[in-house]
Amino acid sequence: ANGAGGQGEVSAGAMAPLHRTQTHLHALHGALDRTSFSTAWRAVASSINKLLVTEVAMEAVFTTSGGERFSRDCEAFVSLFQPYTPRPANFFKELREACILLTLDHKTADTLIGMFELNEDENIDEKTQTEEMQLMLDKFGVLKMTPEQASCVLSQRKNC
């Protein structure tokens, strides 16, 4: 599975899961009718999106190069679905947003984290805080993730 889009190598740890996923998708494609396969690949995409966001992006600690590597690996997973839909990235929006946050330059990420922390300290209602934080995220193309989710991903960054 070489779906990194020419932006570097897929990490060794991603190679086996990428290959297994590609093999299983191909087998399902051959075994199921069109409607059933469409339902199946969408469920697989949703599961991969959720798994990589909640179990990796929100749990692992990322250096700058680690965030970039994770982003390349994610692009490879998304590309596995290219044969089945013209815009596979549409099924991985939260994952794309996690990659955006993990690959922001240090200054921008620190500024965003600082704004989140400042908003938490202000004496304004929670709804207004959430709306203000969402507006900040929107500027970076983070539209689906909640401010809490985005803050969790940002907190996984390690400055080195």
Contacts in CASP RR format, 6 or more apart in sequence:
PFRMAT RR
TARGET T0000
AUTHOR 0000-0000-0000
METHOD contacts of the structure
MODEL  1
ANGAGGQGEVSAGAMAPLHRTQTHLHALHGALDRTSFSTAWRAVASSINK
LLVTEVAMEAVFTTSGGERFSRDCEAFVSLFQPYTPRPANFFKELREACI
LLTLDHKTADTLIGMFELNEDENIDEKTQTEEMQLMLDKFGVLKMTPEQA
SCVLSQRKNC
1 10 0 8 1.000
1 15 0 8 1.000
1 18 0 8 1.000
1 19 0 8 1.000
1 21 0 8 1.000
1 22 0 8 1.000
1 76 0 8 1.000
1 79 0 8 1.000
1 80 0 8 1.000
2 10 0 8 1.000
2 76 0 8 1.000
3 10 0 8 1.000
3 75 0 8 1.000
3 76 0 8 1.000
3 79 0 8 1.000
3 80 0 8 1.000
4 10 0 8 1.000
4 72 0 8 1.000
4 73 0 8 1.000
4 75 0 8 1.000
4 76 0 8 1.000
4 79 0 8 1.000
5 75 0 8 1.000
5 79 0 8 1.000
7 72 0 8 1.000
7 75 0 8 1.000
8 72 0 8 1.000
9 72 0 8 1.000
10 18 0 8 1.000
10 72 0 8 1.000
10 73 0 8 1.000
10 76 0 8 1.000
11 69 0 8 1.000
11 72 0 8 1.000
11 73 0 8 1.000
14 73 0 8 1.000
14 76 0 8 1.000
14 77 0 8 1.000
18 73 0 8 1.000
18 76 0 8 1.000
18 77 0 8 1.000
18 80 0 8 1.000
21 44 0 8 1.000
21 48 0 8 1.000
21 77 0 8 1.000
21 80 0 8 1.000
22 80 0 8 1.000
24 44 0 8 1.000
25 41 0 8 1.000
25 44 0 8 1.000
25 80 0 8 1.000
25 81 0 8 1.000
25 84 0 8 1.000
28 37 0 8 1.000
28 40 0 8 1.000
28 41 0 8 1.000
29 37 0 8 1.000
29 41 0 8 1.000
29 83 0 8 1.000
29 84 0 8 1.000
30 37 0 8 1.000
32 40 0 8 1.000
37 84 0 8 1.000
38 84 0 8 1.000
41 81 0 8 1.000
41 84 0 8 1.000
41 85 0 8 1.000
42 91 0 8 1.000
45 81 0 8 1.000
45 88 0 8 1.000
45 91 0 8 1.000
45 92 0 8 1.000
46 91 0 8 1.000
48 77 0 8 1.000
48 92 0 8 1.000
48 95 0 8 1.000
49 91 0 8 1.000
49 92 0 8 1.000
49 93 0 8 1.000
49 94 0 8 1.000
49 95 0 8 1.000
50 94 0 8 1.000
52 74 0 8 1.000
52 77 0 8 1.000
52 95 0 8 1.000
52 98 0 8 1.000
53 94 0 8 1.000
53 95 0 8 1.000
53 98 0 8 1.000
53 149 0 8 1.000
53 153 0 8 1.000
56 70 0 8 1.000
57 70 0 8 1.000
57 95 0 8 1.000
57 98 0 8 1.000
57 99 0 8 1.000
57 101 0 8 1.000
57 102 0 8 1.000
57 153 0 8 1.000
57 156 0 8 1.000
58 98 0 8 1.000
58 149 0 8 1.000
58 152 0 8 1.000
58 153 0 8 1.000
58 156 0 8 1.000
59 156 0 8 1.000
60 70 0 8 1.000
60 156 0 8 1.000
61 156 0 8 1.000
61 157 0 8 1.000
61 158 0 8 1.000
62 70 0 8 1.000
62 102 0 8 1.000
62 156 0 8 1.000
62 157 0 8 1.000
62 158 0 8 1.000
63 158 0 8 1.000
63 160 0 8 1.000
64 106 0 8 1.000
64 160 0 8 1.000
66 102 0 8 1.000
67 99 0 8 1.000
67 102 0 8 1.000
67 103 0 8 1.000
67 157 0 8 1.000
68 103 0 8 1.000
70 99 0 8 1.000
70 102 0 8 1.000
71 99 0 8 1.000
71 102 0 8 1.000
71 103 0 8 1.000
74 92 0 8 1.000
74 95 0 8 1.000
74 96 0 8 1.000
74 98 0 8 1.000
74 99 0 8 1.000
77 92 0 8 1.000
77 95 0 8 1.000
78 88 0 8 1.000
78 89 0 8 1.000
78 91 0 8 1.000
78 92 0 8 1.000
78 95 0 8 1.000
78 96 0 8 1.000
79 88 0 8 1.000
80 88 0 8 1.000
81 88 0 8 1.000
81 91 0 8 1.000
82 88 0 8 1.000
85 91 0 8 1.000
89 96 0 8 1.000
93 143 0 8 1.000
93 144 0 8 1.000
94 144 0 8 1.000
94 145 0 8 1.000
94 149 0 8 1.000
97 141 0 8 1.000
97 142 0 8 1.000
97 143 0 8 1.000
97 144 0 8 1.000
97 145 0 8 1.000
97 150 0 8 1.000
98 145 0 8 1.000
98 153 0 8 1.000
100 140 0 8 1.000
100 141 0 8 1.000
100 142 0 8 1.000
101 109 0 8 1.000
101 140 0 8 1.000
101 142 0 8 1.000
101 150 0 8 1.000
101 153 0 8 1.000
101 154 0 8 1.000
101 157 0 8 1.000
102 153 0 8 1.000
102 156 0 8 1.000
102 157 0 8 1.000
104 112 0 8 1.000
104 140 0 8 1.000
106 159 0 8 1.000
108 140 0 8 1.000
109 154 0 8 1.000
109 157 0 8 1.000
110 159 0 8 1.000
112 136 0 8 1.000
112 137 0 8 1.000
112 140 0 8 1.000
112 154 0 8 1.000
113 151 0 8 1.000
113 154 0 8 1.000
113 155 0 8 1.000
115 133 0 8 1.000
115 136 0 8 1.000
116 133 0 8 1.000
116 136 0 8 1.000
116 147 0 8 1.000
116 150 0 8 1.000
116 151 0 8 1.000
116 154 0 8 1.000
119 129 0 8 1.000
119 132 0 8 1.000
119 133 0 8 1.000
120 129 0 8 1.000
122 129 0 8 1.000
130 146 0 8 1.000
130 147 0 8 1.000
133 147 0 8 1.000
133 150 0 8 1.000
133 151 0 8 1.000
134 146 0 8 1.000
134 147 0 8 1.000
137 143 0 8 1.000
137 145 0 8 1.000
137 147 0 8 1.000
137 150 0 8 1.000
142 150 0 8 1.000
145 153 0 8 1.000
END
